[in-house]
Amino acid sequence: MTELRATLIGSTAVLLWGALALFTTWTGEIPPFQLVAMTFSMAFLLAAVKWVIRGEPVTRHLRHDWPVWALGVLGLFGYHFFYFMALRNAPAVDASLIAYLWPLLIVVFSALLPGESLRWYHLAGALLGLGGCALLVTNGGQIQFRNEYLTGYLAAMACALTWSTYSVVSRKFGKVPTDTVGWFCGATALLGLFCHLLFETTVWPGNWAEWLAVIGLGLGPVGAAFFTWDIGVKRGNIKALGAFSYAAPLLSALLLILFGQAQASWPVLAACLAIVGGAVLAAKDMFFRRKALKMARA
């Protein structure tokens, strides 16, 4: 598989995550950890169905050393745990902005990988995307961090560090099959159920539309997305993926506007230009390398 193809496959995860906010608004009053348990259970079933259809033993992808399990489970569940803790202990705008440092951190951390280097345009592209994300989250307004929300801010930072670390370190486990993500999803579902029983009161979907939203989440943003992201970060251009990840909040805003749950505004347009421009800038070496290869073959 070529780097470009793997990058494009990984990019579909970002597109699917763009629908996360819209689908979540359609799930009604289901508590966060209950939603994690329900949707990640569906993601696991998605993988299990594939194994059964292909005649593979369901336990085949369980045989991995503990570092693989630690990375996968802490990555998937840890991200959601810290994110929900951040929202519980800080304003949503503040927490979301800090949590969305993870694409920038992916670009920075990727420089530590063998054969990778950090150039000015990688960092500039990621920062441009972060600026666009800030415009979206704050709607062009100002943000003020306050001491009483320190616990929430720290949880949001832990959230960003967790997902960026998971994404970058996954590259070092490139030989681990992507199917293993199915078991990571299963473990995340169990941990989500545990936290739900500990912190929340069960609320079932109230109508068929809410059930469809839960199923949609389990199949897309919380299902297929984690499998395609695994392919992208292991075999694709991880810096380009990191910068392109800022498209997720942009797509979320555009979908909410399209379905009448938000209003169009100048920050959305400005964010669109910043995020797209940042992604193109960060992926500059991938495009030029491909052009150079074509010229060499001519």
C-alpha positions, 0 to 999 in steps of 0.5 A: 500500500502506497503512502498516499493511499494509506493517507487517503484511507486515514483521512476518511476517519476525519470525515467520519468524525466530522459527523460525530457532533451531529449524530450525538445531538440526535441521540437525545439524553443518553449519558456520555459513558453509556453512549461509549458503551453502546457505540463501541460495542457496535464497533466490536460487533462490526469487526466480529462480523467481518471475522466470521464472514472471512472464517477467521477465529474471533480470538485470533487478534487477541494474541498480542503483548501487553504494550499493544493492549496498553496503547490501544485501550488507553488510547481509545478509552483514555481519550473519551474518559479525559474528554468527558471529565474535561467537559464536567469540570470546565466550560465546553468551549475551553475544554474543546479548544485545549482537547483539540491540540492533539492534531498539532501534537501529532505533527510535533511528536511525529518528528520523533519517529524514525525517518521523520523530520519536522519542517517549518511548513509542517508546524505552520500548517498545523498552527494554521489549522489550530487557529481555524479550530479556535475560530470555530470553537469560540465563534470569533469571540475571546476565550478566558481561562479561569483558575477554578476550571484547572481540573477540567483544563488538565483533563482536556490536556490529558485528552490531547496528549492521549490521542496524539500519543496513541496515534504516533506510537501506533506507527511503531506497532506497524506490524500489528493488524488493524483488525486488533482495533476491534478488540480495543473497541470491545475493551473500551465498551466494557470500560465505558459500561463500568464508568456508566454504572459508576457515574450515570443513570441509564437512559435508553433511546426514546424513539427509532430516530435516536436508535438510528443515531446510535447505530450510525455512530457505532458504524461510522464515527465510533466504528469504521473511523478507528480502523481507517485511522489505524491504517493512516497513522501506520502507513500514511503521511502522519503529519498531513493526517495531523493537520487535516484532522482540524477538518473534523470540527469544521465539518461538524460546524458545516453539518450542524449548519446544513441541518439547521442546528447552527447558523453560518457566520464569518468565523466558519468561512475564515476557519474553512480557509485556515484549516484547508490552507493549513492541511495543504501546507502541512502535506506539501512534502507528500505532494512534491515528493509524488511530483518528483517521482513522476518526473524521475520516471518520465 
